[in-house]
Amino acid sequence: MARPVFSRQFISVQGLQGNSPTIVVPPDHVYVVKQLTMYTNPLLAPARGFFRDLGSGAALFSAGTTGANPGWFGFYGALVFEPGMSFRWEANITLTDAIDVSASGYDLTPA
């Protein structure tokens, strides 16, 4: 039998200065992150965001500006997280600068 598929917004933060909430995949679920977005309009210095797999520490997506310039960045793919795995966005910014981030995709559950 096929698994039900549910669209889900995992993370959506405006003005991130540090780390987003950590998402931990619950038992009997598989999260597939299909879209990542980041926007920044820094005033003071370059701003960078990292979408990180916390289990391995790997930055699976990173984007940022080269100066105090605005920028929008997107990722469309498939990042799969099994039960117990976790992920979050992390901001590398200066003082009062910030980034806007999102992570959306599918929540797969057993039938």
C-alpha positions as a Python dict, from the first residue, in 0.01 Angstrom:
ca = {
    (1, 'M'): (0, 0, 0),
    (2, 'A'): (123, 352, -80),
    (3, 'R'): (228, 593, 192),
    (4, 'P'): (24, 911, 239),
    (5, 'V'): (217, 1223, 138),
    (6, 'F'): (161, 1553, 317),
    (7, 'S'): (307, 1887, 212),
    (8, 'R'): (466, 2064, 503),
    (9, 'Q'): (647, 2383, 592),
    (10, 'F'): (921, 2272, 831),
    (11, 'I'): (1088, 2609, 894),
    (12, 'S'): (984, 2967, 822),
    (13, 'V'): (1170, 3246, 1003),
    (14, 'Q'): (1184, 3615, 925),
    (15, 'G'): (1485, 3799, 1068),
    (16, 'L'): (1694, 3499, 1175),
    (17, 'Q'): (1999, 3594, 1383),
    (18, 'G'): (2150, 3267, 1500),
    (19, 'N'): (1981, 2929, 1461),
    (20, 'S'): (1629, 2843, 1355),
    (21, 'P'): (1426, 2594, 1559),
    (22, 'T'): (1571, 2244, 1523),
    (23, 'I'): (1347, 1997, 1341),
    (24, 'V'): (1374, 1635, 1455),
    (25, 'V'): (1203, 1371, 1242),
    (26, 'P'): (963, 1169, 1462),
    (27, 'P'): (938, 789, 1457),
    (28, 'D'): (749, 645, 1159),
    (29, 'H'): (804, 959, 949),
    (30, 'V'): (1041, 1049, 668),
    (31, 'Y'): (1086, 1417, 584),
    (32, 'V'): (1181, 1516, 230),
    (33, 'V'): (1294, 1877, 204),
    (34, 'K'): (1217, 1990, -151),
    (35, 'Q'): (1262, 2366, -129),
    (36, 'L'): (1494, 2595, 65),
    (37, 'T'): (1483, 2973, 37),
    (38, 'M'): (1690, 3250, 188),
    (39, 'Y'): (1667, 3627, 153),
    (40, 'T'): (1892, 3889, 303),
    (41, 'N'): (1941, 4262, 272),
    (42, 'P'): (2234, 4326, 507),
    (43, 'L'): (2332, 4679, 602),
    (44, 'L'): (2667, 4615, 771),
    (45, 'A'): (2851, 4324, 609),
    (46, 'P'): (2804, 4010, 400),
    (47, 'A'): (2539, 3771, 535),
    (48, 'R'): (2539, 3393, 491),
    (49, 'G'): (2296, 3117, 574),
    (50, 'F'): (2358, 2744, 617),
    (51, 'F'): (2102, 2463, 604),
    (52, 'R'): (2262, 2196, 821),
    (53, 'D'): (2214, 1823, 883),
    (54, 'L'): (2285, 1821, 1257),
    (55, 'G'): (2367, 1450, 1278),
    (56, 'S'): (2660, 1473, 1038),
    (57, 'G'): (2726, 1844, 1079),
    (58, 'A'): (2719, 1883, 701),
    (59, 'A'): (2605, 2209, 546),
    (60, 'L'): (2371, 2075, 277),
    (61, 'F'): (2303, 2422, 132),
    (62, 'S'): (2473, 2755, 183),
    (63, 'A'): (2410, 3095, 32),
    (64, 'G'): (2508, 3451, 100),
    (65, 'T'): (2592, 3794, -25),
    (66, 'T'): (2939, 3915, -120),
    (67, 'G'): (2888, 4256, 37),
    (68, 'A'): (2618, 4466, 194),
    (69, 'N'): (2387, 4384, -98),
    (70, 'P'): (2045, 4216, -104),
    (71, 'G'): (2013, 3863, -231),
    (72, 'W'): (1753, 3586, -274),
    (73, 'F'): (1864, 3225, -300),
    (74, 'G'): (1674, 2903, -357),
    (75, 'F'): (1730, 2529, -368),
    (76, 'Y'): (1497, 2282, -537),
    (77, 'G'): (1590, 1918, -490),
    (78, 'A'): (1533, 1635, -246),
    (79, 'L'): (1704, 1609, 92),
    (80, 'V'): (1582, 1301, 280),
    (81, 'F'): (1578, 1282, 661),
    (82, 'E'): (1497, 952, 834),
    (83, 'P'): (1345, 914, 1185),
    (84, 'G'): (1568, 1067, 1453),
    (85, 'M'): (1761, 1286, 1209),
    (86, 'S'): (1755, 1663, 1259),
    (87, 'F'): (1814, 1982, 1064),
    (88, 'R'): (1799, 2361, 1094),
    (89, 'W'): (1901, 2691, 933),
    (90, 'E'): (2197, 2883, 1079),
    (91, 'A'): (2273, 3251, 1016),
    (92, 'N'): (2620, 3400, 994),
    (93, 'I'): (2548, 3772, 1019),
    (94, 'T'): (2691, 4090, 1171),
    (95, 'L'): (2527, 4270, 1464),
    (96, 'T'): (2170, 4367, 1368),
    (97, 'D'): (2164, 4211, 1020),
    (98, 'A'): (1945, 3903, 964),
    (99, 'I'): (1824, 3653, 706),
    (100, 'D'): (1477, 3525, 614),
    (101, 'V'): (1465, 3148, 563),
    (102, 'S'): (1227, 2865, 485),
    (103, 'A'): (1239, 2488, 437),
    (104, 'S'): (941, 2304, 288),
    (105, 'G'): (870, 1960, 154),
    (106, 'Y'): (690, 1637, 232),
    (107, 'D'): (611, 1440, 544),
    (108, 'L'): (590, 1072, 451),
    (109, 'T'): (407, 847, 697),
    (110, 'P'): (332, 475, 689),
    (111, 'A'): (2, 363, 550),
}
